[in-house]
């Protein structure tokens, strides 16, 4: 079975490493990570992720701006975005859903829950394409 490609964009180094280790440890995913959204479009075109895990609080270019960049990019438009954020307010969630994210998880996140959400998003993506 071919591994699915996941891109993690989060400024917390320990979380990036943990997500990469845990997701790749399932044997189902290949994970690329970014500390900020500055190189997001370049990485999108090189790595071609099937799902993006995105923090909203990023240095420089924030997560909502990153969603807008992805929405303007022909390749980015087809990649589902799951937000992983410490922002738990309804307004933050509404803003993210308004930018087209498919799911919103509040940190800390259980690995099993995250894997289940990723698999659900990929199943929906596969069945709609």
N, CA, C and O of each residue as an XYZ file, in Angstrom:
516
protein
N       0.830     -1.189      0.000
C       0.000      0.000      0.000
C       0.875      1.253      0.000
O       1.832      1.362      0.767
N       0.536      2.170     -0.853
C       1.323      3.403     -0.948
C       1.017      4.314      0.233
O      -0.136      4.475      0.634
N       2.077      4.907      0.781
C       1.892      5.820      1.905
C       1.303      7.138      1.418
O       1.623      7.614      0.329
N       0.440      7.714      2.242
C      -0.193      8.984      1.919
C       0.714     10.121      2.395
O       1.394      9.992      3.413
N       0.721     11.229      1.659
C       1.613     12.351      1.952
C       0.886     13.414      2.789
O      -0.170     13.922      2.411
N       1.496     13.729      3.946
C       0.936     14.711      4.867
C       1.967     15.819      5.082
O       3.139     15.552      5.348
N       1.506     17.068      4.963
C       2.362     18.222      5.230
C       1.918     18.852      6.543
O       0.745     19.187      6.711
N       2.861     19.013      7.479
C       2.592     19.639      8.771
C       3.231     21.029      8.771
O       4.430     21.170      8.529
N       2.416     22.054      9.045
C       2.916     23.428      9.125
C       2.638     23.932     10.533
O       1.501     24.262     10.872
N       3.694     23.990     11.356
C       3.551     24.416     12.750
C       4.879     24.981     13.221
O       5.935     24.444     12.886
N       4.838     26.065     13.999
C       6.081     26.698     14.450
C       6.666     26.028     15.685
O       7.789     26.351     16.073
N       5.941     25.103     16.319
C       6.465     24.403     17.494
C       7.280     23.199     17.039
O       6.731     22.205     16.563
N       8.596     23.303     17.192
C       9.492     22.258     16.694
C       9.191     20.888     17.307
O       9.155     19.884     16.596
N       8.975     20.848     18.629
C       8.715     19.558     19.276
C       7.439     18.912     18.753
O       7.379     17.695     18.581
N       6.424     19.724     18.503
C       5.174     19.192     17.971
C       5.369     18.674     16.548
O       4.858     17.608     16.204
N       6.101     19.415     15.723
C       6.382     18.938     14.357
C       7.070     17.582     14.392
O       6.690     16.664     13.665
N       8.086     17.463     15.241
C       8.825     16.194     15.333
C       7.929     15.069     15.829
O       7.981     13.951     15.315
N       7.106     15.369     16.831
C       6.219     14.362     17.406
C       5.175     13.904     16.384
O       4.920     12.708     16.244
N       4.576     14.858     15.673
C       3.587     14.503     14.649
C       4.215     13.649     13.558
O       3.640     12.646     13.137
N       5.396     14.050     13.101
C       6.097     13.284     12.058
C       6.376     11.862     12.539
O       6.101     10.893     11.831
N       6.924     11.745     13.750
C       7.261     10.441     14.325
C       6.009      9.573     14.480
O       6.004      8.406     14.088
N       4.947     10.155     15.056
C       3.728      9.386     15.302
C       3.017      8.987     14.010
O       2.580      7.845     13.868
N       2.901      9.924     13.073
C       2.199      9.605     11.828
C       2.987      8.613     10.980
O       2.414      7.663     10.445
N       4.295      8.826     10.853
C       5.099      7.886     10.070
C       5.186      6.532     10.771
O       5.340      5.496     10.125
N       5.084      6.555     12.103
C       5.118      5.315     12.887
C       3.937      4.393     12.616
O       4.006      3.199     12.908
N       2.859      4.930     12.064
C       1.700      4.095     11.717
C       1.967      3.266     10.464
O       1.273      2.286     10.192
N       2.995      3.678      9.699
C       3.291      2.999      8.440
C       2.386      3.421      7.294
O       2.484      2.888      6.188
N       1.495      4.393      7.563
C       0.521      4.806      6.553
C       0.876      6.119      5.869
O       0.321      6.445      4.820
N       1.806      6.877      6.463
C       2.042      8.234      5.990
C       3.515      8.551      5.788
O       4.390      8.011      6.465
N       3.764      9.451      4.829
C       5.052     10.108      4.666
C       4.791     11.560      5.054
O       3.851     12.177      4.554
N       5.621     12.109      5.945
C       5.344     13.441      6.486
C       6.493     14.399      6.187
O       7.665     14.090      6.398
N       6.114     15.566      5.693
C       7.041     16.689      5.490
C       6.594     17.778      6.465
O       5.400     17.931      6.721
N       7.554     18.537      7.010
C       7.182     19.585      7.961
C       7.754     20.938      7.559
O       8.807     21.028      6.928
N       7.023     21.998      7.947
C       7.472     23.378      7.768
C       7.255     24.122      9.083
O       6.266     23.889      9.778
N       8.194     25.030      9.426
C       8.086     25.819     10.653
C       7.242     27.076     10.454
O       6.810     27.698     11.425
N       7.006     27.449      9.188
C       6.184     28.629      8.891
C       5.580     28.448      7.498
O       5.860     27.471      6.803
N       4.745     29.413      7.111
C       4.044     29.281      5.825
C       4.786     29.950      4.668
O       4.293     29.971      3.541
N       5.961     30.491      4.945
C       6.710     31.232      3.929
C       6.977     30.376      2.686
O       6.822     30.856      1.563
N       7.374     29.122      2.876
C       7.707     28.236      1.754
C       6.582     27.252      1.431
O       6.814     26.222      0.798
N       5.373     27.573      1.866
C       4.255     26.642      1.729
C       3.962     26.270      0.274
O       3.840     25.087     -0.045
N       3.850     27.250     -0.598
C       3.491     26.966     -1.991
C       4.599     26.187     -2.696
O       4.327     25.261     -3.461
N       5.845     26.568     -2.432
C       6.979     25.838     -3.022
C       6.961     24.374     -2.564
O       7.124     23.463     -3.376
N       6.763     24.159     -1.265
C       6.724     22.793     -0.723
C       5.512     22.037     -1.261
O       5.597     20.843     -1.550
N       4.399     22.726     -1.393
C       3.186     22.126     -1.950
C       3.470     21.520     -3.326
O       3.057     20.395     -3.607
N       4.164     22.254     -4.170
C       4.420     21.790     -5.533
C       5.518     20.729     -5.593
O       5.519     19.895     -6.499
N       6.447     20.750     -4.645
C       7.505     19.729     -4.640
C       7.027     18.427     -3.993
O       7.265     17.346     -4.531
N       6.357     18.525     -2.844
C       5.967     17.352     -2.050
C       4.606     16.787     -2.463
O       4.360     15.589     -2.319
N       3.722     17.653     -2.979
C       2.365     17.279     -3.394
C       1.607     16.521     -2.282
O       1.230     15.362     -2.453
N       1.394     17.203     -1.139
C       0.703     16.536     -0.024
C      -0.749     16.229     -0.373
O      -1.368     16.908     -1.192
N      -1.272     15.197      0.265
C      -2.676     14.828      0.071
C      -3.556     15.438      1.151
O      -4.777     15.502      1.009
N      -2.927     15.884      2.230
C      -3.619     16.600      3.304
C      -2.594     17.495      3.999
O      -1.415     17.154      4.093
N      -3.066     18.651      4.487
C      -2.196     19.596      5.186
C      -2.717     19.782      6.604
O      -3.899     20.054      6.814
N      -1.813     19.630      7.581
C      -2.118     19.943      8.981
C      -1.519     21.314      9.247
O      -0.308     21.499      9.128
N      -2.365     22.279      9.607
C      -1.944     23.675      9.651
C      -2.266     24.329     10.982
O      -3.410     24.298     11.436
N      -1.260     24.922     11.605
C      -1.466     25.738     12.800
C      -1.941     27.113     12.345
O      -1.563     27.566     11.265
N      -2.760     27.782     13.147
C      -3.201     29.132     12.786
C      -2.235     30.204     13.262
O      -2.084     31.244     12.622
N      -1.573     29.943     14.403
C      -0.644     30.927     14.959
C       0.767     30.634     14.475
O       1.499     29.844     15.071
N       1.126     31.284     13.388
C       2.447     31.090     12.786
C       3.171     32.429     12.719
O       2.529     33.471     12.592
N       4.503     32.415     12.804
C       5.252     33.670     12.683
C       5.151     34.213     11.258
O       5.182     33.447     10.294
N       5.034     35.508     11.129
C       4.947     36.124      9.802
C       3.580     35.911      9.204
O       2.615     36.573      9.587
N       3.495     34.994      8.271
C       2.259     34.691      7.569
C       1.426     33.729      8.412
O       1.859     32.606      8.671
N       0.234     34.152      8.846
C      -0.597     33.314      9.701
C      -1.303     32.208      8.948
O      -1.264     32.150      7.719
N      -1.951     31.329      9.700
C      -2.630     30.187      9.119
C      -3.776     30.552      8.187
O      -3.964     29.908      7.155
N      -4.551     31.588      8.545
C      -5.664     31.984      7.674
C      -5.145     32.542      6.352
O      -5.721     32.286      5.295
N      -4.054     33.307      6.416
C      -3.428     33.811      5.183
C      -2.875     32.656      4.350
O      -2.927     32.680      3.121
N      -2.344     31.642      5.043
C      -1.839     30.456      4.336
C      -2.986     29.754      3.605
O      -2.809     29.282      2.482
N      -4.163     29.686      4.242
C      -5.339     29.087      3.583
C      -5.689     29.865      2.319
O      -5.999     29.272      1.286
N      -5.640     31.196      2.401
C      -5.939     32.028      1.239
C      -4.947     31.755      0.106
O      -5.336     31.659     -1.058
N      -3.662     31.632      0.458
C      -2.639     31.317     -0.559
C      -2.953     29.976     -1.229
O      -2.883     29.852     -2.452
N      -3.298     28.984     -0.419
C      -3.612     27.661     -0.961
C      -4.852     27.711     -1.850
O      -4.909     27.046     -2.884
N      -5.841     28.503     -1.444
C      -7.077     28.619     -2.232
C      -6.838     29.279     -3.584
O      -7.585     29.038     -4.533
N      -5.799     30.110     -3.681
C      -5.482     30.780     -4.952
C      -4.612     29.922     -5.861
O      -4.473     30.220     -7.047
N      -4.030     28.864     -5.315
C      -3.123     28.006     -6.082
C      -3.908     26.815     -6.653
O      -4.620     26.137     -5.912
N      -3.784     26.555     -7.968
C      -4.544     25.446     -8.570
C      -4.309     24.102     -7.873
O      -5.258     23.341     -7.685
N      -3.081     23.800     -7.492
C      -2.790     22.548     -6.791
C      -3.305     22.621     -5.357
O      -3.859     21.651     -4.841
N      -3.121     23.775     -4.717
C      -3.538     23.953     -3.326
C      -5.035     23.831     -3.117
O      -5.488     23.411     -2.052
N      -5.806     24.202     -4.139
C      -7.263     24.148     -4.030
C      -7.778     22.734     -3.782
O      -8.842     22.548     -3.191
N      -7.028     21.754     -4.231
C      -7.489     20.372     -4.097
C      -6.982     19.652     -2.865
O      -7.265     18.468     -2.684
N      -6.232     20.346     -2.007
C      -5.648     19.691     -0.839
C      -6.450     20.054      0.415
O      -6.516     21.225      0.787
N      -7.063     19.051      1.073
C      -7.815     19.343      2.286
C      -6.889     19.830      3.409
O      -5.760     19.363      3.557
N      -7.404     20.782      4.192
C      -6.645     21.364      5.295
C      -7.333     21.024      6.607
O      -8.528     21.267      6.777
N      -6.561     20.456      7.540
C      -7.033     20.239      8.905
C      -6.255     21.205      9.790
O      -5.025     21.182      9.808
N      -6.968     22.047     10.520
C      -6.314     22.993     11.420
C      -6.011     22.297     12.741
O      -6.861     21.609     13.308
N      -4.774     22.489     13.224
C      -4.370     22.073     14.568
C      -3.999     23.354     15.285
O      -2.981     23.970     14.967
N      -4.810     23.765     16.249
C      -4.569     25.072     16.858
C      -4.874     25.054     18.344
O      -5.660     24.236     18.822
N      -4.238     25.971     19.069
C      -4.565     26.166     20.478
C      -5.735     27.138     20.618
O      -6.261     27.323     21.716
N      -6.145     27.761     19.504
C      -7.280     28.681     19.510
C      -8.575     27.869     19.520
O      -8.865     27.138     18.573
N      -9.356     28.006     20.606
C     -10.536     27.160     20.765
C     -11.855     27.931     20.644
O     -12.924     27.341     20.798
N     -11.796     29.221     20.374
C     -13.022     30.023     20.314
C     -13.790     29.734     19.027
O     -13.206     29.429     17.987
N     -15.116     29.839     19.128
C     -15.972     29.593     17.964
C     -15.641     30.536     16.808
O     -15.686     30.136     15.645
N     -15.308     31.789     17.130
C     -14.972     32.760     16.085
C     -13.755     32.328     15.280
O     -13.722     32.485     14.060
N     -12.743     31.777     15.977
C     -11.543     31.277     15.292
C     -11.907     30.110     14.375
O     -11.426     30.012     13.246
N     -12.758     29.237     14.884
C     -13.171     28.077     14.085
C     -13.977     28.513     12.866
O     -13.759     28.014     11.762
N     -14.919     29.454     13.067
C     -15.724     29.941     11.940
C     -14.842     30.581     10.874
O     -15.049     30.378      9.678
N     -13.851     31.361     11.322
C     -12.942     32.013     10.367
C     -12.189     30.968      9.552
O     -12.026     31.117      8.341
N     -11.732     29.913     10.217
C     -10.990     28.858      9.521
C     -11.901     28.108      8.541
O     -11.521     27.878      7.393
N     -13.090     27.732      8.992
C     -14.019     27.032      8.094
C     -14.394     27.924      6.911
O     -14.623     27.440      5.802
N     -14.454     29.230      7.162
C     -14.741     30.182      6.091
C     -13.653     30.227      5.033
O     -13.902     30.648      3.903
N     -12.445     29.796      5.390
C     -11.321     29.743      4.437
C     -11.223     28.375      3.772
O     -10.305     28.124      2.990
N     -12.174     27.485      4.085
C     -12.214     26.200      3.399
C     -11.590     25.025      4.122
O     -11.443     23.960      3.524
N     -11.212     25.173      5.394
C     -10.640     24.012      6.087
C     -11.717     22.945      6.254
O     -12.903     23.260      6.350
N     -11.299     21.684      6.287
C     -12.262     20.584      6.363
C     -12.471     20.092      7.795
O     -13.480     19.451      8.088
N     -11.520     20.387      8.689
C     -11.665     19.986     10.084
C     -10.816     20.905     10.953
O      -9.882     21.546     10.472
N     -11.154     20.961     12.236
C     -10.482     21.878     13.170
C     -10.296     21.128     14.482
O     -11.269     20.764     15.141
N      -9.054     20.901     14.851
C      -8.735     20.199     16.093
C      -8.005     21.146     17.038
O      -7.111     21.885     16.628
N      -8.402     21.112     18.314
C      -7.774     21.963     19.319
C      -6.680     21.172     20.027
O      -6.899     20.049     20.482
N      -5.478     21.789     20.113
C      -4.344     21.160     20.805
C      -4.636     21.114     22.299
O      -5.338     21.989     22.806
N      -4.122     20.128     23.017
C      -3.348     18.974     22.535
C      -4.248     17.956     21.841
O      -5.442     17.863     22.126
N      -3.659     17.208     20.936
C      -4.405     16.282     20.097
C      -3.904     14.860     20.333
O      -2.699     14.608     20.341
N      -4.830     13.947     20.521
C      -4.474     12.536     20.669
C      -4.106     11.980     19.293
O      -4.790     12.254     18.307
N      -3.036     11.208     19.229
C      -2.564     10.680     17.952
C      -3.632      9.836     17.258
O      -3.822      9.965     16.049
N      -4.334      8.973     18.002
C      -5.355      8.120     17.387
C      -6.471      8.958     16.760
O      -6.967      8.639     15.680
N      -6.860     10.040     17.456
C      -7.891     10.927     16.919
C      -7.417     11.592     15.631
O      -8.166     11.700     14.660
N      -6.165     12.035     15.638
C      -5.615     12.709     14.466
C      -5.552     11.755     13.278
O      -5.946     12.118     12.169
N      -5.064     10.549     13.500
C      -4.981      9.561     12.417
C      -6.373      9.278     11.864
O      -6.549      9.185     10.649
N      -7.363      9.140     12.745
C      -8.738      8.877     12.301
C      -9.269     10.039     11.468
O      -9.930      9.817     10.453
N      -8.990     11.274     11.882
C      -9.447     12.453     11.127
C      -8.777     12.498      9.753
O      -9.436     12.758      8.747
N      -7.470     12.244      9.715
C      -6.740     12.253      8.439
C      -7.312     11.188      7.502
O      -7.562     11.453      6.326
N      -7.517      9.983      8.035
C      -8.038      8.896      7.202
C      -9.434      9.224      6.677
O      -9.751      8.912      5.529
N     -10.276      9.853      7.512
C     -11.623     10.244      7.091
C     -11.557     11.276      5.966
O     -12.279     11.168      4.974
N     -10.684     12.280      6.126
C     -10.538     13.314      5.108
C     -10.039     12.715      3.795
O     -10.529     13.063      2.721
N      -9.068     11.819      3.885
C      -8.530     11.192      2.667
C      -9.575     10.299      2.001
O      -9.641     10.234      0.773
N     -10.387      9.614      2.794
C     -11.457      8.777      2.239
C     -12.471      9.642      1.497
O     -12.901      9.299      0.396
N     -12.855     10.774      2.109
C     -13.773     11.702      1.450
C     -13.173     12.263      0.160
O     -13.862     12.386     -0.852
N     -11.881     12.599      0.208
C     -11.199     13.133     -0.962
C     -11.162     12.086     -2.078
O     -11.433     12.389     -3.239
N     -10.819     10.840     -1.703
C     -10.734      9.757     -2.691
C     -12.086      9.480     -3.336
O     -12.164      9.230     -4.538
N     -13.148      9.524     -2.538
C     -14.465      9.184     -3.074
C     -15.059     10.299     -3.917
O     -15.957     10.060     -4.725
N     -14.557     11.528     -3.730
C     -15.087     12.648     -4.529
C     -14.270     12.915     -5.801
O     -14.674     13.716     -6.644
N     -13.122     12.241     -5.936
C     -12.305     12.485     -7.137
C     -12.464     11.418     -8.182
O     -11.840     11.493     -9.240
